[in-house]
């Protein structure tokens, strides 16, 4: 049974989760019927669409696997599961360096 370890409300939260997640960690990124909810229109649909596109981008790169779990009729959990593939081109930001004094 898949245990969800995180829930992302938007694209930024999802991306942060991906960067911090370990292999096997899971993130619920939508509950409902994704295709219908993306098509409703309005700001909520824009947020849902942006989040779904972000999840798809990482899935296409092999960083996450996307799964669905049926909760009841017309209700699904959409879950991303972190794979072991490393994030290329991303590293934790370096620690801030002290600014050298400027001679007068």
C-alpha positions as CSV (number, residue, x, y, z in Angstrom):
1,X,0.0,0.0,0.0
2,X,1.3,3.4,-1.0
3,X,1.6,5.9,1.9
4,X,1.6,9.5,0.9
5,X,4.4,11.4,2.7
6,X,3.7,14.9,1.4
7,X,0.9,17.1,-0.1
8,X,1.7,19.9,-2.6
9,X,-0.8,22.7,-3.1
10,X,0.9,24.3,-6.0
11,X,3.8,24.1,-8.5
12,X,6.3,25.7,-6.1
13,X,5.6,23.3,-3.3
14,X,5.8,20.3,-5.7
15,X,9.1,21.4,-7.0
16,X,10.5,21.9,-3.5
17,X,9.3,18.4,-2.6
18,X,10.9,16.9,-5.6
19,X,14.3,18.5,-4.7
20,X,14.1,17.3,-1.1
21,X,12.5,13.9,-1.6
22,X,14.3,10.6,-1.3
23,X,13.6,7.5,-3.4
24,X,10.1,6.1,-2.6
25,X,8.8,9.3,-1.0
26,X,5.3,10.2,-2.3
27,X,3.4,13.4,-2.8
28,X,-0.3,13.9,-3.3
29,X,-0.5,16.6,-6.0
30,X,-4.3,16.5,-6.7
31,X,-7.5,15.0,-5.5
32,X,-10.6,14.8,-7.7
33,X,-10.8,14.1,-11.5
34,X,-7.7,15.8,-12.9
35,X,-8.8,16.2,-16.5
36,X,-12.2,17.7,-15.5
37,X,-10.6,20.0,-12.8
38,X,-8.1,21.3,-15.3
39,X,-10.8,22.2,-17.8
40,X,-13.1,24.0,-15.4
41,X,-11.6,27.5,-15.9
42,X,-10.7,30.2,-13.5
43,X,-7.7,30.7,-11.2
44,X,-8.1,27.3,-9.5
45,X,-7.8,25.5,-12.9
46,X,-4.7,27.5,-13.7
47,X,-3.1,26.4,-10.5
48,X,-4.1,22.8,-11.0
49,X,-2.9,22.9,-14.6
50,X,0.5,24.3,-13.7
51,X,0.9,21.7,-11.0
52,X,-0.1,18.9,-13.3
53,X,2.3,20.1,-16.0
54,X,5.2,20.3,-13.4
55,X,4.4,16.7,-12.3
56,X,4.4,15.5,-15.9
57,X,7.7,17.3,-16.7
58,X,9.4,15.4,-13.8
59,X,7.8,12.2,-14.9
60,X,8.9,12.6,-18.5
61,X,12.5,13.1,-17.1
62,X,12.2,9.9,-15.0
63,X,12.5,11.8,-11.7
64,X,9.0,10.7,-10.4
65,X,6.5,8.1,-11.3
66,X,2.9,9.2,-11.5
67,X,0.2,7.0,-10.1
68,X,-3.5,7.3,-9.5
69,X,-5.5,5.8,-6.6
70,X,-9.3,5.5,-6.9
71,X,-10.9,6.8,-3.7
72,X,-14.5,6.5,-4.8
73,X,-16.6,7.1,-7.9
74,X,-15.4,10.3,-9.6
75,X,-12.7,10.8,-6.9
76,X,-9.0,10.0,-7.4
77,X,-5.7,10.7,-5.6
78,X,-3.0,11.7,-8.1
79,X,0.4,10.9,-6.5
80,X,4.0,11.4,-7.6
81,X,6.6,8.9,-6.3
82,X,10.2,9.9,-6.2
83,X,12.5,7.6,-8.2
84,X,16.3,7.2,-7.6
85,X,17.2,9.2,-10.7
86,X,19.3,12.2,-9.6
87,X,18.2,15.8,-10.5
88,X,20.8,16.8,-13.1
89,X,21.7,20.5,-13.2
90,X,20.4,21.1,-9.7
91,X,22.4,21.3,-6.5
92,X,21.7,22.9,-3.2
93,X,22.7,26.6,-3.2
94,X,26.2,27.3,-1.8
95,X,26.5,28.8,1.6
96,X,26.8,32.6,1.5
97,X,30.3,33.9,1.5
98,X,31.5,36.9,3.5
99,X,31.8,40.0,1.5
100,X,35.4,41.3,1.5
101,X,36.0,44.7,2.9
102,X,36.6,47.4,0.4
103,X,39.7,49.6,1.0
104,X,39.0,53.3,1.1
